[in-house]
Amino acid sequence: MKGAAIILIDYHQISSTCLFSGCTPEQTQAILSCLKAQTRCFEKGEIILRAGEVVSYFGIVLSGSVTIESDDVWGNKSILDQASAGQVFAETYSCLPTQPLMVSVVAAQPSEILFLHTASLLHPCNCICHQHGILIQNLIKITAQKNLNLSRRIFHTRPKSIRERLLSYLSFQAILQKSMEFEIPFNRQQLADYLSIDRSALSNELSKMQKEGLLTVRRSHFLLHADSSNFFEQTIL
């Protein structure tokens, strides 16, 4: 585990994350001492966890965001997921300490990360077992959500054409954000990696779709035109 020097922990901020939902700042402070908590800062592009490593801890993003990436032997990159402030990463691998990471975790922007020792969570001490129980329940919910996210990515990358993959992903974002106008959590390169397509091909297809009146796009901001595609109308309704 690399990164900048250890910094102070904000217990109120941590109590607002999904993992610590249901815990007061005082309870959070008490349990963090048992979980061997450390916070560290990472610069944009810095590798937080590298594929091949074996980890005994998992991370919570306190600020910034990270991407979960997979690289093949030819250097092709795929973004499998993204974690922003309040979200967890590497929890599955840390529960299986003999399994090396198949992915890398990279800071997508300057990020502050809280690391927690997994064995200390799964084998709670006697004095604060109630808080341990809350965290374990929350961790199960988080893991279930992660599995759902991976399933959604499979749906988005299953179509053969670039346009179909974009339609699938953008339609889902419109439904998720309950609006035809929204921001996505990826830049252009990250979106291409997430959908497993070439960035230039992605940009060309978005340009075509914009000329055809299907959408308006500016960087990560999208506006889907309701009267231009039955696909969007039928899916959102």
N, C-alpha and C positions, 0 to 999 in steps of 0.2 A: 504494500500500500504506500504510494508515493503522494506527493503534494506538498503544499506549503506548511508552515508551522501550525501547531494546534491553536485554535482560537476559542474565544469564550462561547458558551452554549446559552442560547436564548430559550428558556424552558416554556415560555408562553407561545413562542413560534412553533416549537416542536409539538406542543399539545394540540395544535390546530391541524396537524397532519393526519392522514387517514390511519396510519398505524397506531397513533396514540389517541385516536378518537375515544372519548369516554373517560379520559384521564385528566385530572387537574394539573396545573403547572407544578404543584407541590408533589403530586404522585409521580409525575414525569421525572422530576429531579431525583426522587428516591430510586426509581427503577433504573434510571440511566447509569447510576453508579454500579449496579449489579451487572449491567450489560456491557461494561467496559467501553463506554461511549467515547468517541473522539470525533472532532470536527476538523476538516481540512479544506483548503481552497485549491482550486485547479484553474489553470488558464485555458482559454479556448483552444481546442485541438489536442489538449493533453490527454494521454491515455490514463484512465483511472484504474481499470482492470484490463489485463491483457489475456487474450485467448491462450489456453494452455496452462494458465495458473490454476492452482487449487486454493480455494478461499474458505475461510471459516467465519466470515463476517458478511453482512450485506449493508447497502447504503440507502440513505434517504436524502433526496435532493432538497436542500433548504433554500437555495437560490440558484438561478440559472437553469440549465437543462443539460441532459446527457442523451446520447444516442447509443442504442444497442446494435452493434455492427458485426457482420460476418464477412470475412475475406477468404477467397479461395487461393489456390497456389499460383494462379495467374494474376493475382492482384485485383480481381473483380470484387467490388464491395456491394453488400446488400444491407440496408438498414431494416432491422427486424422490428424495432420499437423505439419509442422515445419516452423519456421520463422528465417531467418538469417539476417545479417546486411542490413539495409535499408528497411526491411519489417515490416508490421503492424500486431498487434494482438488485440483482444477484441473489435474491432470497432463495430461489430454487437450488442453485448450486451450493450455497452455504449450508443448506440442509442435507446435502449429499457431499460431505467433505472429501470423499475419495474420487469424485468426478471432476476432471479438469474443465475449465471454462471452454465452451465451444464458440464463444462470442467475446468481443471486446466492448468495454464501456468507455466512451470518449466524451469529453466535455464539449458540448455544442456551443457553449459560450462560457465566460467566466462563471464558475459555479462553486458553491459551498456545499459540502457533503458531510452528513453525519453517518459514521460507521458504527454498527452494533454487532456484538459477538453473538452468533446464532446459538451456540451450545448453551450459553447462559440464559437465553430466552426459552429454549426447548426443555431445559432442566431447571425449573424455577427454584429459588430458595424459599424457605418456609416463612420468612417475615413479610413478604409482600406478594403472596401468591395470587391475590385477587387481581392486582394490576397485571401480573404475568398472564392470567387467564384472559383478560381483555385484549392484550396484545396478540396472543396466539389466535383468538377469534378473528381479530382484525387482519392478521397475516393470512389466514385461510381465505378470507374474502378477497384480499388483494391478489392472491395467487389465482383464485378463480377468475377474476377480472382479466388478469394477464393471459390466461389460457383463452379467454374469449377474444381478446385483442389479436392473438396469433391466428385464431380461426378466421377472424375478419380479414386479416392480411392475405390469407390463402384465397378467400373469395375475391379479393381485389386483384390478385396476381394470376388467377386461374384463366381469365380470358386471354386469347392469343394476341389480339390487336391492342395497340397502345391506346386507341380511343376507348375501347371497351373497358380497359383498366382504369382510365381516367374517369369515365362515366360512373363506374362502380364506386370509386373512392370519393369523388365529389358529391355524388348522390348521398352517400353515407354521411358525409360531413354536413350536408344541408339538413338531413334528418336529425343528426346529433345536436346541431346548434339551432334547430328549429327556425331556420332562416335561409333564404336563397342567397343571402350575402353574408360572407364569413371569412375568417382568417384560418389558414391551416397551420399546423405546428412545424412545418418543414419549409426550408428554402428550396430552390429549384433542384439543386443537386441532391439534396436529401430526399425529395419526392421521387426523383428518378431512381435513386437507390432503393427506396421503399417499395416501389412498384416493379423493380428489377428490369428497368429499361434504360437505354442510353439517354443521356441528358439532352443532346442535340435533337434526337428524335422526339423526345418529350416536348421540347420547346417548339419544334416545328408543328407538332400536332396541336398544341395549345394555340399557336398562331392561326392555324387553319380553322379551328373551332371558333376562335374569336371573329375571324372574317366571315364565317357562316352565321354569326349571330347567336351562337349557342351560349356564349358566356363572355364576360369581361374579366380580364385578369391583370393585376398589377402586383408583381412580386408574389407575396403569399396571400394576397387579398383576392377573393373570387366573388363574382356576381353572376349567378345563373339566371338566364332569361326564361321566365316561366312559360312563355308562349312559343318557345323555340324548340322544345324537345318533349315529346310525349313521355319519354323515359323518366324524366325528372318529375313531371306532373303525376304520373301514375305511382311512382315510388313514394313521393312525399305524402300524397293523399292516402 
